[in-house]
Amino acid sequence: MTDGPRALSVSEAMGMAKRALESLTLRVVGEISEFTDRPGYKAVYFTLADGSSVMPCLIWRDAYEVSGVQLRCGMLVEVTGGMTVYAPKGRMQFQARTIAAAGEGFLRLQVAAVARKLEAEGLLRPERKRVLPEFPQRIGLVTSPRGKAVHDVILTLRRRYPAAELVIAGVPVEGAGAAGHIVEGLTAIGAAGVDVVILARGGGSYEDLMPFNDEGVARAVAACPVPVVTGIGHEPDTSIADMVADVRASTPTAAAETVAPSSEEVTARFRSAGDLLARGLRHAAQRTARRLAALESRPVLADPRTLLLAPAQRADSAAAGLARALPLRVARDRERLQLASRELPRAASTVTARQQERARLLAARLEDLSPLGILARGYAVCYDESGRRVVRSAGDVSPGDRVRVRLHQGLAGCLVESVDVEGGR
């Protein structure tokens, strides 16, 4: 046996490997090929692969839930963590501390988050979708002025519905800043007095279509004052703008066909409407003819004197009734007049006697209240010399004054010889 480093036990070797690997922090990108998430497990297990190698991984459940990522097979993710070794079994695996979607998978998660937000606000509800006009006079188009989509829409509208006026807002539909330009185009075309708007672009990768998943574009579609029809990408492609739009078409050509009826269809509808109108006019003419025939058969139109028959009968009946009623009314009034003439003298004498008695009573009462009646009982009224002022007290005159005394009959001029103020008490 030669001298050299001491041979390690298996446990020592595994411990050294464990310490060396766990000292490293790595960022790894790979595709999930296996995924296990069972209730009650403290960790979530998955395997990352890149076509040449595989790497078993785990992430503790609390860290997985904090990440907000919903793992599934085929998803591209980026993990941060380190390798760990389970020495008793000699197994190595990657323990992830963080995990995030990468590439297209990350974009899809972003789009799904925006879709959930808009759905919670009600922008994806079917009841808010508007009905497209049947025959739009002005059609708006928001798309790239140099893409294939603009030519497809123009050719389709020219073939199907050349009567409509097409208003185009040319904007970039991919790349940085494309979402902002699309919003500006939708705002401008909505203010241009169009009846319906087409938002379109040709096919492309998921990343190319990302401007149509922008929240600002979705809100501009919802805020457009007229209905919006989307034709973005190809049949499998569905963007958030498609979800918010009033109608989603699979391609730009299908969007143009959706907003514009074909000339054959318009002709057929006009022909059908004309047939219905002609049938309605025929029925109306037939009804009018039947009504005229019914009116002609009425007796009043055959003999105009029929119109006067009923009024004449009413006049005759009224005259007969009046002839019967007048003598009866005259006789009744004559009888009432004779009865009144007999009652009038008796009533007059009664009223006269009652009034005479009342006059006598009033005269007696008036006599009682008259000053002349008081004078008749021996009283007199003394006036001053002028006869205008009544002397009410002996203090009002002096000896030698002349006074006038009113008696029951006549006046007497007197000379005051003496005054006794206290003598009357």
RODO-2510 file (C-alpha; in nm, 4 decimals, decimal comma):
residues 425
     n   res          X          Y          Z
     1     m     0,0000     0,0000     0,0000
     2     t     0,1509     0,3348    -0,1085
     3     d     0,1612     0,6522     0,0970
     4     g    -0,0836     0,9369    -0,0097
     5     p    -0,4084     1,1048     0,0896
     6     r    -0,6174     0,9106     0,3318
     7     a    -0,8967     0,7183     0,1722
     8     l    -1,2407     0,8640     0,2584
     9     s    -1,5413     0,6748     0,3640
    10     v    -1,8523     0,6981     0,1519
    11     s    -2,0184     0,9173     0,4150
    12     e    -1,7194     1,1519     0,4233
    13     a    -1,7117     1,1778     0,0457
    14     m    -2,0836     1,2511     0,0265
    15     g    -2,0505     1,5097     0,3050
    16     m    -1,7716     1,6897     0,1207
    17     a    -1,9758     1,6887    -0,1996
    18     k    -2,2819     1,8178    -0,0128
    19     r    -2,0861     2,1046     0,1419
    20     a    -1,9243     2,1989    -0,1880
    21     l    -2,2487     2,1954    -0,3858
    22     e    -2,4597     2,3753    -0,1266
    23     s    -2,2117     2,6624    -0,1182
    24     l    -2,3053     2,7529    -0,4773
    25     t    -2,6011     2,9759    -0,5790
    26     l    -2,7192     2,9132    -0,9333
    27     r    -2,9730     3,0525    -1,1812
    28     v    -3,1032     2,7855    -1,4158
    29     v    -3,3444     2,8026    -1,7105
    30     g    -3,5183     2,4883    -1,8291
    31     e    -3,8424     2,3313    -1,9397
    32     i    -4,0575     2,1407    -1,6931
    33     s    -4,0735     1,7741    -1,7992
    34     e    -4,2255     1,6348    -1,4783
    35     f    -4,4349     1,8032    -1,2089
    36     t    -4,5753     1,6680    -0,8789
    37     d    -4,7894     1,8657    -0,6390
    38     r    -4,9761     1,6487    -0,3916
    39     p    -5,1893     1,7775    -0,1030
    40     g    -5,0092     1,7386     0,2276
    41     y    -4,6583     1,7524     0,0775
    42     k    -4,4326     2,0179     0,2274
    43     a    -4,2588     2,0676    -0,1094
    44     v    -4,3457     2,0723    -0,4792
    45     y    -4,1313     1,8444    -0,6976
    46     f    -4,0499     1,8961    -1,0656
    47     t    -3,7825     1,8128    -1,3216
    48     l    -3,6091     2,0608    -1,5529
    49     a    -3,4760     1,9527    -1,8929
    50     d    -3,3030     2,1176    -2,1867
    51     g    -3,2998     1,8330    -2,4406
    52     s    -2,9619     1,6991    -2,3264
    53     s    -2,9851     1,6764    -1,9498
    54     v    -3,2405     1,6604    -1,6737
    55     m    -3,2261     1,8025    -1,3228
    56     p    -3,4588     1,6981    -1,0386
    57     c    -3,5799     1,9990    -0,8398
    58     l    -3,7916     2,0898    -0,5406
    59     i    -3,9282     2,4119    -0,3955
    60     w    -4,0809     2,4449    -0,0509
    61     r    -4,4563     2,5033    -0,0676
    62     d    -4,4532     2,8456     0,0973
    63     a    -4,1949     2,9733    -0,1536
    64     y    -4,3938     2,8190    -0,4397
    65     e    -4,7148     2,9888    -0,3303
    66     v    -4,5386     3,3225    -0,2885
    67     s    -4,4046     3,3042    -0,6472
    68     g    -4,7561     3,3171    -0,7959
    69     v    -4,6486     3,0806    -1,0757
    70     q    -4,8724     2,7873    -1,1684
    71     l    -4,6323     2,5202    -1,2959
    72     r    -4,7238     2,2770    -1,5721
    73     c    -4,5354     2,0404    -1,7981
    74     g    -4,3794     2,2066    -2,1013
    75     m    -4,3499     2,5430    -1,9288
    76     l    -4,0189     2,7325    -1,9506
    77     v    -3,9092     2,8625    -1,6104
    78     e    -3,6120     3,0277    -1,4459
    79     v    -3,5173     2,9087    -1,0954
    80     t    -3,2713     3,0450    -0,8407
    81     g    -3,1219     2,8252    -0,5681
    82     g    -2,8557     2,5657    -0,5102
    83     m    -2,7769     2,1979    -0,5409
    84     t    -2,8324     1,9737    -0,2412
    85     v    -2,7315     1,6133    -0,1740
    86     y    -2,9297     1,3515     0,0152
    87     a    -2,6333     1,1443     0,1417
    88     p    -2,8217     0,8340     0,2684
    89     k    -2,9486     0,7637    -0,0849
    90     g    -2,6697     0,9297    -0,2789
    91     r    -2,9186     1,1529    -0,4597
    92     m    -2,8599     1,5054    -0,5834
    93     q    -3,1326     1,7608    -0,6622
    94     f    -3,1739     2,1332    -0,7056
    95     q    -3,3505     2,3195    -0,4230
    96     a    -3,5166     2,6308    -0,5735
    97     r    -3,5682     2,9351    -0,3577
    98     t    -3,7435     3,1408    -0,6286
    99     i    -3,9155     3,0466    -0,9504
   100     a    -4,0508     3,2569    -1,2401
   101     a    -4,1876     3,1919    -1,5851
   102     a    -3,9425     3,2540    -1,8690
   103     g    -3,9809     3,3273    -2,2401
   104     e    -4,3274     3,2847    -2,3894
   105     g    -4,4491     3,1197    -2,0739
   106     f    -4,3790     3,4366    -1,8797
   107     l    -4,5584     3,6440    -2,1392
   108     r    -4,8614     3,4182    -2,1218
   109     l    -4,8712     3,4575    -1,7458
   110     q    -4,8614     3,8354    -1,7839
   111     v    -5,1432     3,8222    -2,0375
   112     a    -5,3481     3,5960    -1,8130
   113     a    -5,3073     3,8403    -1,5226
   114     v    -5,4287     4,1311    -1,7369
   115     a    -5,7217     3,9218    -1,8626
   116     r    -5,8255     3,8361    -1,5074
   117     k    -5,8115     4,2050    -1,4092
   118     l    -6,0271     4,3151    -1,7034
   119     e    -6,2696     4,0300    -1,6465
   120     a    -6,3134     4,1371    -1,2840
   121     e    -6,4043     4,4862    -1,4119
   122     g    -6,6669     4,3391    -1,6458
   123     l    -6,4975     4,4352    -1,9745
   124     l    -6,5153     4,0766    -2,1040
   125     r    -6,8830     4,0206    -2,0285
   126     p    -7,0990     3,9232    -2,3270
   127     e    -7,3795     4,1619    -2,2261
   128     r    -7,1615     4,4674    -2,2937
   129     k    -7,0910     4,3593    -2,6523
   130     r    -7,2562     4,5872    -2,9085
   131     v    -7,4479     4,4874    -3,2207
   132     l    -7,2810     4,5679    -3,5520
   133     p    -7,4619     4,7997    -3,7961
   134     e    -7,6206     4,6120    -4,0849
   135     f    -7,5188     4,8589    -4,3554
   136     p    -7,2316     5,0788    -4,2342
   137     q    -7,1634     5,3868    -4,4428
   138     r    -6,8135     5,4531    -4,3036
   139     i    -6,5811     5,1741    -4,1895
   140     g    -6,2679     5,2495    -3,9864
   141     l    -5,9512     5,0360    -4,0072
   142     v    -5,6633     5,0457    -3,7587
   143     t    -5,3634     4,8452    -3,8818
   144     s    -5,0161     4,8747    -4,0293
   145     p    -5,0188     5,0691    -4,3579
   146     r    -4,7521     4,8365    -4,5011
   147     g    -4,8714     4,4960    -4,3841
   148     k    -5,0667     4,2317    -4,5703
   149     a    -5,3694     4,2903    -4,3488
   150     v    -5,4513     4,6331    -4,4951
   151     h    -5,4526     4,4927    -4,8497
   152     d    -5,6702     4,1972    -4,7477
   153     v    -5,9284     4,4273    -4,5865
   154     i    -5,9337     4,6702    -4,8814
   155     l    -5,9767     4,3929    -5,1378
   156     t    -6,2487     4,2223    -4,9344
   157     l    -6,4499     4,5428    -4,8852
   158     r    -6,4094     4,6403    -5,2499
   159     r    -6,5397     4,2994    -5,3553
   160     r    -6,8229     4,2644    -5,1034
   161     y    -6,9383     4,6144    -5,0170
   162     p    -6,7968     4,8903    -5,2397
   163     a    -7,0661     5,1365    -5,1239
   164     a    -6,8929     5,1933    -4,7884
   165     e    -6,6235     5,4563    -4,7311
   166     l    -6,3053     5,3176    -4,5724
   167     v    -6,1120     5,5376    -4,3239
   168     i    -5,7650     5,4014    -4,2377
   169     a    -5,5478     5,4854    -3,9366
   170     g    -5,2017     5,3479    -4,0199
   171     v    -5,0044     5,2559    -3,7055
   172     p    -4,7167     5,0236    -3,6123
   173     v    -4,8567     4,6938    -3,4872
   174     e    -4,5411     4,5351    -3,3409
   175     g    -4,2282     4,6366    -3,1633
   176     a    -4,1590     4,8882    -2,8892
   177     g    -4,4235     5,1574    -2,8587
   178     a    -4,6692     4,9762    -3,0861
   179     a    -4,9360     4,9550    -2,8125
   180     g    -4,9341     5,3326    -2,7654
   181     h    -4,9690     5,3908    -3,1403
   182     i    -5,2598     5,1461    -3,1584
   183     v    -5,4359     5,3354    -2,8770
   184     e    -5,3846     5,6640    -3,0646
   185     g    -5,5177     5,5086    -3,3847
   186     l    -5,8305     5,3765    -3,2116
   187     t    -5,8929     5,7150    -3,0508
   188     a    -5,8522     5,9011    -3,3807
   189     i    -6,0643     5,6604    -3,5834
   190     g    -6,3379     5,6627    -3,3164
   191     a    -6,3591     6,0415    -3,3471
   192     a    -6,3735     6,0304    -3,7284
   193     g    -6,7464     5,9571    -3,7437
   194     v    -6,7216     5,5946    -3,8568
   195     d    -6,9966     5,3375    -3,7938
   196     v    -6,7719     5,0418    -3,7070
   197     v    -6,3971     4,9832    -3,6560
   198     i    -6,1739     4,6954    -3,7678
   199     l    -5,8563     4,6359    -3,5616
   200     a    -5,6346     4,4031    -3,7639
   201     r    -5,2878     4,2604    -3,8232
   202     g    -5,1465     3,9539    -3,9962
   203     g    -4,9995     3,6472    -3,8329
   204     g    -4,6841     3,6375    -3,6239
   205     s    -4,5241     3,4850    -3,3174
   206     y    -4,6724     3,5194    -2,9713
   207     e    -4,4201     3,7948    -2,8967
   208     d    -4,5189     3,9765    -3,2171
   209     l    -4,8834     3,9829    -3,1072
   210     m    -4,8064     4,1149    -2,7580
   211     p    -4,9131     4,4788    -2,8349
   212     f    -5,2694     4,3462    -2,8708
   213     n    -5,2430     4,1989    -2,5203
   214     d    -5,1603     4,5400    -2,3753
   215     e    -5,4024     4,6661    -2,1098
   216     g    -5,4116     5,0140    -2,2640
   217     v    -5,5121     4,8727    -2,6026
   218     a    -5,7847     4,6636    -2,4406
   219     r    -5,9256     4,9670    -2,2614
   220     a    -5,9137     5,1732    -2,5831
   221     v    -6,1133     4,9003    -2,7596
   222     a    -6,3720     4,9025    -2,4798
   223     a    -6,3906     5,2843    -2,4806
   224     c    -6,4360     5,3138    -2,8574
   225     p    -6,7686     5,4912    -2,9267
   226     v    -6,8624     5,2448    -3,2048
   227     p    -6,8445     4,8631    -3,2242
   228     v    -6,4984     4,7117    -3,2775
   229     v    -6,4253     4,3948    -3,4772
   230     t    -6,0804     4,2364    -3,4367
   231     g    -5,8972     4,0271    -3,6941
   232     i    -5,5595     3,9605    -3,5347
   233     g    -5,3231     3,6856    -3,6465
   234     h    -5,4663     3,3487    -3,7446
   235     e    -5,7422     3,1227    -3,6167
   236     p    -5,5598     2,9840    -3,3064
   237     d    -5,4391     3,3277    -3,1924
   238     t    -5,6547     3,4981    -2,9292
   239     s    -5,5460     3,8252    -2,7718
   240     i    -5,6963     4,0346    -2,4939
   241     a    -5,8085     4,2830    -2,7604
   242     d    -6,0114     3,9944    -2,9132
   243     m    -6,1729     3,9265    -2,5754
   244     v    -6,2743     4,2897    -2,5211
   245     a    -6,3863     4,3552    -2,8802
   246     d    -6,7541     4,3402    -2,9705
   247     v    -6,6845     4,0712    -3,2332
   248     r    -6,3713     3,8599    -3,2790
   249     a    -6,2877     3,7378    -3,6305
   250     s    -6,0155     3,4830    -3,7011
   251     t    -5,8271     3,6882    -3,9642
   252     p    -5,8298     4,0411    -4,1126
   253     t    -6,0195     3,9078    -4,4161
   254     a    -6,2818     3,7492    -4,1894
   255     a    -6,3127     4,0788    -3,9983
   256     a    -6,3857     4,2643    -4,3234
   257     e    -6,6456     4,0022    -4,4180
   258     t    -6,8043     4,0403    -4,0726
   259     v    -6,8605     4,4160    -4,0931
   260     a    -6,9663     4,4306    -4,4599
   261     p    -7,2497     4,2342    -4,6173
   262     s    -7,1791     4,1003    -4,9654
   263     s    -7,3402     4,2766    -5,2609
   264     e    -7,5208     3,9514    -5,3445
   265     e    -7,6596     3,9377    -4,9933
   266     v    -7,7723     4,3021    -5,0090
   267     t    -7,9386     4,2405    -5,3467
   268     a    -8,1144     3,9332    -5,2127
   269     r    -8,2355     4,1215    -4,9073
   270     f    -8,3633     4,4102    -5,1164
   271     r    -8,5401     4,1646    -5,3464
   272     s    -8,6965     3,9905    -5,0483
   273     a    -8,8008     4,3249    -4,8977
   274     g    -8,9504     4,4293    -5,2324
   275     d    -9,1507     4,1074    -5,2529
   276     l    -9,2801     4,1610    -4,8996
   277     l    -9,3691     4,5228    -4,9776
   278     a    -9,5531     4,4255    -5,2970
   279     r    -9,7436     4,1538    -5,1137
   280     g    -9,8342     4,3950    -4,8398
   281     l    -9,9561     4,6550    -5,0887
   282     r   -10,1700     4,3942    -5,2657
   283     h   -10,3266     4,2884    -4,9378
   284     a   -10,3897     4,6521    -4,8428
   285     a   -10,5556     4,7193    -5,1802
   286     q   -10,7733     4,4110    -5,1427
   287     r   -10,8803     4,5138    -4,7928
   288     t   -10,9640     4,8635    -4,9162
   289     a   -11,1676     4,7230    -5,2062
   290     r   -11,3656     4,5009    -4,9695
   291     r   -11,4377     4,7957    -4,7417
   292     l   -11,5549     5,0074    -5,0357
   293     a   -11,7831     4,7274    -5,1532
   294     a   -11,9296     4,6961    -4,8045
   295     l   -11,9890     5,0733    -4,7897
   296     e   -12,1562     5,0735    -5,1306
   297     s   -12,4024     4,8066    -5,0173
   298     r   -12,5268     5,0127    -4,7238
   299     p   -12,8839     5,1556    -4,7627
   300     v   -12,7731     5,5029    -4,6634
   301     l   -12,5572     5,5295    -4,9747
   302     a   -12,8280     5,3750    -5,1995
   303     d   -13,0973     5,6265    -5,0825
   304     p   -12,9713     5,9500    -4,9176
   305     r   -13,3177     6,0074    -4,7644
   306     t   -13,2372     5,7225    -4,5257
   307     l   -13,0122     5,9671    -4,3433
   308     l   -13,3173     6,1865    -4,2617
   309     l   -13,5459     5,9028    -4,1551
   310     a   -13,4312     5,8694    -3,7972
   311     p   -13,4123     6,2464    -3,7254
   312     a   -13,7588     6,2946    -3,8807
   313     q   -13,9028     6,0226    -3,6621
   314     r   -13,7486     6,1814    -3,3525
   315     a   -13,8923     6,5229    -3,4518
   316     d   -14,2425     6,3759    -3,5037
   317     s   -14,2283     6,1997    -3,1700
   318     a   -14,1174     6,5201    -2,9970
   319     a   -14,3966     6,7202    -3,1601
   320     a   -14,6568     6,4640    -3,0495
   321     g   -14,5223     6,4684    -2,6981
   322     l   -14,5287     6,8492    -2,6925
   323     a   -14,8865     6,8575    -2,8181
   324     r   -14,9903     6,6304    -2,5327
   325     a   -14,7884     6,8054    -2,2677
   326     l   -14,8897     7,1699    -2,3324
   327     p   -15,2678     7,1414    -2,2488
   328     l   -15,1913     6,9442    -1,9364
   329     r   -14,9343     7,2013    -1,8270
   330     v   -15,1731     7,4929    -1,8950
   331     a   -15,4574     7,3272    -1,7006
   332     r   -15,2274     7,2536    -1,4082
   333     d   -15,1002     7,6130    -1,4010
   334     r   -15,4572     7,7510    -1,4202
   335     e   -15,5630     7,5394    -1,1219
   336     r   -15,2630     7,6552    -0,9222
   337     l   -15,3477     8,0205    -1,0101
   338     q   -15,7097     7,9840    -0,8937
   339     l   -15,5980     7,8289    -0,5676
   340     a   -15,3530     8,1140    -0,5128
   341     s   -15,6212     8,3783    -0,5822
   342     r   -15,8413     8,2235    -0,3122
   343     e   -15,5635     8,2062    -0,0546
   344     l   -15,4228     8,5543    -0,1211
   345     p   -15,6932     8,7673     0,0619
   346     r   -15,6759     8,5487     0,3710
   347     a   -15,3015     8,5603     0,3787
   348     a   -15,3028     8,9381     0,3206
   349     s   -15,5401     9,0048     0,6117
   350     t   -15,3301     8,7866     0,8412
   351     v   -15,0111     8,9634     0,7467
   352     t   -15,1768     9,3071     0,7819
   353     a   -15,3093     9,2327     1,1316
   354     r   -14,9719     9,1037     1,2427
   355     q   -14,7986     9,4167     1,1140
   356     q   -15,0543     9,6512     1,2736
   357     e   -15,0057     9,4883     1,6147
   358     r   -14,6329     9,5176     1,5802
   359     a   -14,6646     9,8892     1,4835
   360     r   -14,8826     9,9532     1,7897
   361     l   -14,6283     9,7957     2,0214
   362     l   -14,3451     9,9894     1,8674
   363     a   -14,5408    10,3181     1,8982
   364     a   -14,6077    10,2526     2,2663
   365     r   -14,2452    10,1800     2,3285
   366     l   -14,1462    10,4902     2,1377
   367     e   -14,3884    10,6952     2,3463
   368     d   -14,2299    10,5636     2,6631
   369     l   -13,8885    10,6652     2,5450
   370     s   -13,9919    11,0128     2,4129
   371     p   -13,8847    11,3240     2,6182
   372     l   -14,2257    11,4725     2,5474
   373     g   -14,3817    11,1894     2,7431
   374     i   -14,1661    11,2780     3,0418
   375     l   -14,2724    11,6430     3,0154
   376     a   -14,6352    11,5358     3,0056
   377     r   -14,5917    11,3859     3,3528
   378     g   -14,5041    11,7340     3,4978
   379     y   -14,1346    11,7588     3,4392
   380     a   -13,9637    12,0590     3,2730
   381     v   -13,6300    12,1306     3,1045
   382     c   -13,4368    12,4486     3,1891
   383     y   -13,2204    12,6164     2,9229
   384     d   -12,9932    12,9205     2,9456
   385     e   -13,1089    13,2532     2,8070
   386     s   -12,9995    13,1549     2,4535
   387     g   -13,2005    12,8321     2,4704
   388     r   -12,9105    12,6262     2,3369
   389     r   -12,7562    12,4903     2,6610
   390     v   -12,9427    12,2798     2,9197
   391     v   -12,8975    12,3983     3,2749
   392     r   -12,8243    12,0854     3,4766
   393     s   -12,7166    12,2375     3,8085
   394     a   -12,8109    12,5394     4,0189
   395     g   -12,4448    12,6292     4,0139
   396     d   -12,4697    12,6900     3,6383
   397     v   -12,6792    13,0155     3,6937
   398     s   -12,6715    13,3176     3,9213
   399     p   -12,9475    13,5396     4,0666
   400     g   -13,0647    13,7854     3,8015
   401     d   -12,9948    13,5479     3,5114
   402     r   -13,2697    13,4855     3,2646
   403     v   -13,3528    13,1260     3,1726
   404     r   -13,6023    12,9542     2,9478
   405     v   -13,8086    12,6629     3,0781
   406     r   -13,9530    12,4015     2,8445
   407     l   -14,2903    12,2698     2,9662
   408     h   -14,5191    11,9973     2,8304
   409     q   -14,6921    12,2673     2,6338
   410     g   -14,4927    12,5804     2,5469
   411     l   -14,1910    12,7739     2,6813
   412     a   -14,1670    13,0158     2,9786
   413     g   -13,9076    13,2936     3,0223
   414     c   -13,8009    13,3205     3,3902
   415     l   -13,5763    13,5375     3,6086
   416     v   -13,3539    13,3639     3,8625
   417     e   -13,4127    13,5278     4,2012
   418     s   -13,2007    13,2980     4,4153
   419     v   -12,9649    12,9956     4,3836
   420     d   -12,9433    12,7091     4,6361
   421     v   -12,6812    12,4584     4,5265
   422     e   -12,7264    12,2351     4,8302
   423     g   -13,1011    12,2507     4,8377
   424     g   -13,1597    11,9709     4,5907
   425     r   -12,9836    11,7075     4,8069
***
